[in-house]
Amino acid sequence: MKMNMIKITSDSTCDLSDKILEEYNISLMPLHVLIDEQDFRDGIDITPMDIFKYVGDEGKSCTTAAVNTFEYEHFFSEHAENNKAVIHISLGSEFSSCYQNAKIASEGYDNVYVINSNNLSTGSGHIVYEAALLVNEGLSAEVICSKLEDLISKIDASFVINKMDYLRKGGRCTGVEALGATLLKIKPSIEVVDGKMVVGKKYRGNFDRCLENYVKDRLENNDNIDYSRIFITHSHCSPETVEKVKNVIRMYVDFDEIIETTAGCTISTHCGPNTLGILYKRKN
């Protein structure tokens, strides 16, 4: 007999903290991380620090791979039988085949709903967190899904990358581009626009200073910000750097919550250490 509750699940790429996952009983489906053809499960068999060691210190190749349909079927079966409904928020469909695979797997269940977040990291995490809060309000699965679909286009997600080494190794930029960025001390911002990653403003100089300018550009004189919460998500930046970013955020916007999370293996694989983003909701 199914319990009278709605279970929220997501892909491991949502980058929410263990505290949030535990508090709201959110379960994650780990993506695959491939290092020299050896298969690891994100957050279970491997951590971002392992990736930095393998790639940065040992020069190994590292890529990520989607969850297949069979894995999603098994994952959903564990939760669908014990819950009134399962709402799964997936990594954006432009970044991976996870959404398509999860959607196919969900067809075998009448109580599993799959949402395409059109985002990554805590851009998706906002949707997951919101879903958990809506469950606590006692809303039906259909109403929750409708509200989540309305929220997706309001997520503002971006990151600043300190070095382009990992983008080069992953084939996402050329060696010449990476070398030029290094010589000119360029720190590119990466934005999620219409479900795709695009290069935004390019900052130049010291990483911390670039982050200050980046936060200012995103928040200053911006009247389209939902003040409920903002995520600071980073791939193992120093506590001092993160604290500076928090202080700069407070200069421009008084958010109800500033939530710090550490980027998981997907962001770390493609962007490397010392990548930091601020991710918030827009009003419209």
C-alpha positions, -999 to 999 in steps of 0.1 A, spaced: 0 0 0 14 34 -10 21 60 17 2 92 14 32 114 5 51 128 -25 87 119 -30 111 144 -46 141 131 -65 167 146 -87 199 140 -106 231 144 -87 239 175 -107 215 196 -86 244 203 -62 222 207 -31 239 203 3 236 171 24 217 192 49 189 201 25 187 166 10 183 151 45 159 177 58 135 173 29 141 136 22 153 142 -13 170 113 -31 195 117 -60 203 96 -90 240 97 -96 254 105 -130 285 87 -143 320 100 -143 344 83 -167 381 86 -160 403 68 -185 373 46 -193 368 36 -156 332 43 -145 324 60 -112 291 72 -97 289 109 -90 291 115 -52 292 78 -44 324 64 -59 341 97 -66 342 133 -53 353 166 -70 386 164 -51 393 130 -66 387 146 -101 411 174 -94 437 148 -84 432 126 -114 430 154 -140 451 182 -124 479 161 -109 479 129 -130 468 143 -163 440 117 -169 410 124 -191 377 129 -174 342 130 -188 306 126 -176 279 103 -189 241 103 -185 220 79 -165 205 52 -187 169 42 -189 173 9 -171 189 27 -142 161 52 -140 135 24 -141 152 7 -111 155 41 -93 118 50 -98 106 15 -88 122 19 -54 102 51 -47 70 47 -67 58 17 -48 62 34 -14 49 69 -22 17 85 -35 38 101 -63 74 108 -73 85 141 -89 119 139 -105 137 171 -115 162 163 -142 194 180 -155 184 202 -184 178 183 -217 203 205 -236 231 193 -214 225 156 -213 202 128 -223 192 123 -187 158 140 -191 149 119 -221 160 87 -204 141 95 -172 110 104 -192 111 71 -210 116 52 -178 87 71 -161 62 58 -187 61 25 -168 46 42 -138 14 62 -134 26 82 -104 61 93 -116 64 128 -130 96 140 -147 105 177 -149 130 191 -173 148 218 -152 164 234 -183 193 241 -160 222 226 -141 238 227 -107 218 248 -82 199 263 -111 182 229 -110 186 229 -73 162 258 -70 135 238 -87 143 208 -64 142 229 -33 110 246 -43 94 212 -50 102 201 -15 87 232 0 55 227 -20 52 191 -8 53 204 27 23 227 18 3 196 11 -3 204 -26 -11 176 -51 16 163 -75 -2 179 -105 -3 214 -88 34 211 -78 45 202 -113 25 231 -127 42 256 -103 76 241 -110 71 245 -148 63 282 -142 94 287 -121 119 271 -146 122 302 -168 127 325 -138 160 309 -127 191 330 -131 222 308 -132 257 318 -140 293 310 -130 328 325 -132 356 302 -141 391 309 -128 411 289 -153 401 274 -186 423 243 -183 394 219 -177 373 234 -205 403 228 -228 408 192 -217 371 186 -222 372 199 -257 350 229 -249 376 255 -259 408 254 -279 443 254 -265 449 288 -281 418 302 -264 429 288 -230 464 301 -234 452 335 -244 428 336 -214 456 326 -191 480 352 -204 454 380 -203 441 368 -169 406 365 -183 379 348 -162 348 341 -183 313 340 -169 292 312 -182 254 318 -182 224 295 -187 202 311 -213 171 292 -227 185 260 -213 219 263 -229 253 275 -217 266 307 -233 297 328 -226 288 360 -209 310 388 -197 347 382 -196 364 395 -164 400 403 -161 425 403 -132 426 387 -98 399 360 -93 384 376 -61 382 410 -77 366 395 -108 340 378 -85 332 411 -69 326 427 -103 305 397 -114 282 399 -83 278 436 -88 269 431 -125 243 405 -116 227 422 -87 232 460 -87 201 480 -97 183 448 -106 146 451 -97 137 417 -111 151 396 -82 131 374 -59 146 380 -25 137 346 -10 171 329 -16 203 328 -35 227 300 -39 265 304 -39 278 273 -55 315 267 -60 341 241 -67 362 243 -35 369 280 -35 386 292 -3 364 301 27 378 336 25 367 340 -12 332 327 -4 329 350 25 339 380 3 312 370 -21 286 368 6 295 403 18 293 417 -17 259 401 -22 247 418 10 258 451 -3 233 449 -31 204 426 -21 190 415 13 181 379 5 161 359 31 186 331 26 222 329 13 228 292 8 263 279 2 268 246 -16 297 228 -31 296 219 -68 295 182 -75 314 162 -100 297 174 -132 305 211 -127 340 201 -114 347 179 -144 340 206 -169 350 238 -150 377 226 -126 385 240 -92 379 277 -83 346 281 -102 319 301 -84 284 311 -93 255 329 -78 221 315 -87 188 331 -78 152 334 -89 138 363 -109 103 378 -102 93 376 -139 
